Amino acid sequence: MTEFDDLTKRIIDKLDTLDDKIDKLCVWKTEMETEWKNHMNTIEQKAVGKEKRFYYIIALMGVGFTLQEIIRSVLFG
């Protein structure tokens, strides 16, 4: 009877150890998923900012070239 109790105790101890490892793995995976989502959000925000900046530069160039042509046609016209 004692051997059975010892075996049962060892099995339960192993299961407890595995349970702890699985819990730690789940916590780690959840943290990694959160970090990944934050990273992707940051990348998206930076991309949107770069896109807006690009369109502003194109618009300013268009306004600048238009003003240059208007001034040239008025002065030298």
C-alpha positions as CSV (number, residue, x, y, z in Angstrom):
1,M,0.0,0.0,0.0
2,T,2.9,2.4,0.7
3,E,4.4,1.9,-2.7
4,F,1.0,2.8,-4.3
5,D,0.8,6.0,-2.1
6,D,4.4,7.0,-3.1
7,L,3.7,6.4,-6.7
8,T,0.5,8.4,-6.6
9,K,2.3,11.2,-4.8
10,R,5.1,11.3,-7.4
11,I,2.6,11.3,-10.2
12,I,0.6,14.1,-8.6
13,D,3.8,16.1,-8.0
14,K,4.8,15.7,-11.7
15,L,1.4,16.8,-12.8
16,D,1.6,19.9,-10.5
17,T,5.0,20.7,-12.0
18,L,3.6,20.4,-15.5
19,D,0.6,22.5,-14.5
20,D,2.9,25.3,-13.3
21,K,4.9,25.1,-16.5
22,I,1.8,25.3,-18.7
23,D,0.5,28.3,-16.7
24,K,3.8,30.1,-17.1
25,L,3.8,29.3,-20.8
26,C,0.3,30.7,-21.2
27,V,1.2,33.9,-19.3
28,W,4.3,34.3,-21.5
29,K,2.3,33.7,-24.7
30,T,-0.3,36.3,-23.6
31,E,2.5,38.8,-22.9
32,M,4.0,38.1,-26.3
33,E,0.7,38.6,-28.1
34,T,0.2,41.9,-26.3
35,E,3.6,43.1,-27.2
36,W,3.1,42.0,-30.9
37,K,-0.2,43.9,-31.1
38,N,1.4,47.0,-29.6
39,H,4.3,46.7,-32.0
40,M,1.9,46.4,-35.0
41,N,-0.2,49.3,-33.8
42,T,3.0,51.4,-33.6
43,I,4.1,50.5,-37.1
44,E,0.6,51.3,-38.4
45,Q,0.7,54.7,-36.7
46,K,4.1,55.5,-38.1
47,A,3.0,54.5,-41.6
48,V,0.0,56.7,-41.4
49,G,2.2,59.6,-40.3
50,K,4.6,59.1,-43.1
51,E,1.8,58.9,-45.6
52,K,0.3,62.2,-44.4
53,R,3.7,63.9,-44.5
54,F,4.1,62.6,-48.1
55,Y,0.8,64.1,-49.2
56,Y,1.6,67.4,-47.5
57,I,4.9,67.7,-49.3
58,I,3.3,66.9,-52.6
59,A,0.6,69.5,-52.0
60,L,3.1,72.1,-50.9
61,M,5.2,71.4,-54.1
62,G,2.0,71.9,-56.2
63,V,1.2,75.2,-54.5
64,G,4.8,76.3,-54.9
65,F,5.0,75.5,-58.6
66,T,1.6,77.2,-59.1
67,L,2.8,80.3,-57.3
68,Q,6.0,80.3,-59.3
69,E,4.1,80.1,-62.6
70,I,1.7,82.9,-61.5
71,I,4.6,85.2,-60.5
72,R,6.5,84.5,-63.6
73,S,3.5,85.1,-65.9
74,V,2.7,88.4,-64.0
75,L,6.2,89.7,-64.0
76,F,7.4,88.5,-67.4
77,G,4.1,88.0,-69.0
